[in-house]
Every structure is written in structure tokens, then in C-alpha cells.
Amino acid sequence: MTTSTEITAHTILPAHREDIELKTADGLTLVGELALPPEGRTPVATLVTLHPLPTHAGMMDSHVYRKAAWRLPALADLAVLRFNTRGTTSARGTSEGAFEEGVGEQHDVAAAIDFADHRDLPNPWLVGWSFGTELTLKYGCEPQVKGAILLSPPLHRAGEADIRTWADSGKPVKVLVPEFDDYLRPEEAKERFATLLTNEASVAAGTELIPVQGAKHLWVGEKYVRIVLDEIVRTTNPAAAPLPAEYDGRFGPAEKYGSHQA
């Protein structure tokens, strides 16, 4: 008999988790983790995550991505690939190289997409957050990529030409914009993304801009994490949305983060 467990900020659900390394075209080794659905289940889609600015504590363990890796393999049959871009450190380790202001990171994005391709991970979606949205917009519109999900895009490094590339591709792009974002709020975002939001093929494929009431740039608070994860699942595996608030124990017991630490 299984018992249900409330899913909280510290809940880790069963998955097959593997430490990985990515090799870039310019010779660097990047560290990361691949989380797959438990019990050998085949993932429906793959999330290739690109983290916030490493000079402002962004890394593969930034909280939304960590919780995605803890929950979505079991709840939504999604593979979650997280990694540290060049020069970035997390508990997993430090990726080689140094931060390059979003220029050399082009090779990091390519290495992650290539890894997913070589591992035959299905239906890869890029999920960018803040600085990660810049990398997604500038370098992620590759043939094997199904679409993109942008969390808190600042549009500092990426511009109209990058947005037009995605619009012309016809791939779906979901843009989640916090009401109280530090850099780009919903009304301005609608103007900046107009090329994408008025492209008929892109909109028909599922492109939309979603203002999130009450949210801030860093999506702090379980309420906002759930909104983000629900939208990711609704986009990449709609049959699994909305996510449950409790885990039914079907793949074994849940763990609590920190429970094995001294």
C-alpha cells in the first residue's frame, strides 16, 4: 500500500539521475546532470535548461531548475538536463573556462543540444531563465529543437534579429513574464516580442506571452514555482498537466532534501 506525500519545496521524487559531462567545440568540459523518468520509462520530451547569470549566482541548481529535476521525471515523464555553463560552479562542480558575456556560451548551448541528440533524448525543448533566455534566443533555434520556454527574459543581449529568427522558424515559444520583473514587464514585453506574437505560423504552433500576476524575476515562492512547472508541462506534455500537489508513491518513496546530510 502506498501513501501520498505532499509535494513541497524540499521534496525529491524518484528518478534515474546521472552525472554527465558536456564537451564543447572549443575544448571545454562542462558538468551537469541528466534526470530521467524512473523505472526505465521513456521520456515524452526533454528539457534542456539554461540557467541565469553566473555572475549573479545563476547555476544549474537555481531553484526552479532543481525543482524541475526533482519533480518532472516522475510526475510528467520528462527528461531534465541541467548543466553549468563555462566557468560556473554548483554542488555538481565547476565547468571549465570562464564567463564570456554570452559569446563563448554559444558553444555551451550547442554542446547541450548535441548531447541530447547523441543520447536520443526525445523532443528537446530549451528552457531559458533570465541570462538563459538570451542564450536560447541567440543560439538555440536549431533544427532538432522543438521549441523554447523563456522565463523572465531581460532582452539585454538578445534582440530583434534573434526574435525574428524564432518567428521565421515557426517553432513555438512560450514567454513567461513576471508582473514585477526587474528588467522587462508584461506590457513592454508584448512590444519587444511583437514580431513573434504576430507571426501566424508561430502563434498557430503555440507561441504565447503569459504575464504572471504577482511574480518577480527570480520566481521566489512555491506558488510561482508551481505556475512555472505547470506551464512547462502544459507545453511539453499536456497530458500530464496540471501537476498534482501530492505524489502517490507509485515509483517508491519520496525523499526530502537535506535528510541525508549531517
Secondary structure, DSSP 8 states (H G I E B T S, - for coil): ----EE--TTEE---EEEEEEEE-TTS-EEEEEEEE-GGG---SEEEEEE-S-GGGT--TT-HHHHHHHHHHHHHH-EEEEEE--TT-EETTEE-SS---TTTTHHHHHHHHHHHHHHTT-SSEEEEEETHHHHHHHHH---TT--EEEEES---SS--HHHHHHHHHHT--EEEEEETT-SS--HHHHHHHTHHHHT-HHHHHHT-EEEEETT--TT--SHHHHHHHHHHHHHHH-GGG-S--SEE--TTS--EETTTT--
